[in-house]
Amino acid sequence: MSKPVRILSFNLPHKTLREVMFDHDLASLGDAYTNFVYSLALSNQGGKPVGKKVKGEILAEAMKKAGLRNQLPSKMTRHTIADTAEALIVYAWLKDQMTVAESVNILAKAQDPVKGFCNLLSTMAARIKFF
């Protein structure tokens, strides 16, 4: 099976995980992507199509449980922490470190969304390599 071709007209020049997590443009795209993979996971769990948005508190708690919250400034809102998670999630996909199918499977295996996103974020953070 051949690898899908990505057509990106932009560069991803990030040199650190922190740069990724504070990229507002990535967070914006990541919001849509995160809701998409979450909806697919819920659809698989329920056996029918579902469209859901991930609550910010789920992503913020998952960042904490994944050990990524400690890489962020202490005075951040849950919303901003959720944005950093969304940036990381879409960055891993854009950099071919995690497929949509892998993301959906990780989320669908967990009974609790916080645990699912914790597993997803931990896996992604471990896979992303910076030079």
N, C-alpha and C positions, 0 to 999 in steps of 0.2 A: 504494500500500500504506500503510495507516494505521499510525501508531506504536503499539506495544503500551502498554496502560494498566498503570501500576505502582500497586499498592496498598500504600503504606507508611504505617504508623501511627506513625512516628518521624521526627524531624528529623535532618538531617545538618549540624550547625552549624560544621563545621571551617573554619578561616580560613587554614590553612597546610598544605602538604604534610606537614610534620613532625607536626602534630596528627593527620592521617589515619593516618600510619604508626605512631603510638603509641597508637592507640585499640584497646584489648584486645577490645572487643566486635566491632569490625570485623574484627579478626584471627581471631576465632573463626568468624564467618560466612564470612570469606574462605578459611579452611582448607577448608571443604566446597565452596565455589564453585570454588576453584583446582583441587581434585582432580577436580571435575566436568568443567571445560573441558579439563583435561589428559587425562582418560579419553576424552573425545570426540575429541580430536586423535589419540590413539593408536589409537582405533577406526577413524578415517578412514585413518590410515596403514596399518593392518593389514588393513582390509577386514572386520573382525568386531568385535563389542562387547567392550570391555575396561574393567575397573575397576581403576584404579591410584591410589596415593597418591604425591604429589610428595615426594621426599626434601628435607629441610631444607637439605642442603648444595647442592642444585641451585639453590634459591631464593636462598640466601646468595651463591653465586658469581654468579648472574645480577644480583643487586643491585649487586655490585662492578663487573661488566662494564658495567652500564647507567649507572654513574656516580652511583648513588643511595646507595651505602654511605657516601660522604663526608659525607652529611647526618645521619648517625647518630653517637652517641657511640662512642669508640674501643673501650671495653671492653663488648662485647656478644657473647653466644654466637651460634653459627650458628642455633640454634633461635629466638632472639629476632629476629635479622635476617630469618629466614624469615617470622616472624609479621608483620613490617612489610611485607614483600612481599605477603603474603596480604591485609592490610588495604587496601593500595593497589589491588590487583587488584579486589577486590569493590567498593571505593568508586567506581572508574571505571565499573563496570557500574551501580551504584545511581544514579549521577549522569548516566546516559545518555551517557557519554563513549566507551563501547565496548560493542558487543553481544556476546552469547555467540558468535555466528557469526564475528565478526571475531577474537575471542580464539582460537577453535578453529583458524581458518585460519592465523593467525600462528604458533601452536604447531606445527601440522601441517606447515607449509612447512619448518621447521628439522629437520635430521637429528639435531641434538644438542639435548637438552632445555634445557641451560644457555643456548645461543644463542637458542632459542625464547622462553624466559622473559625473557632480556635484551631481545629485540626487543619483547616484549609490555609489559614494565615501562617501557621507554624511550618507547614510543608513548603509553602511558597517562599517564605523568608529563608529557609534552608537551601533552597534551590538557586536563588538569585545570586549570581556571582558578579562581583565588580572587580575591575582591573586596577 
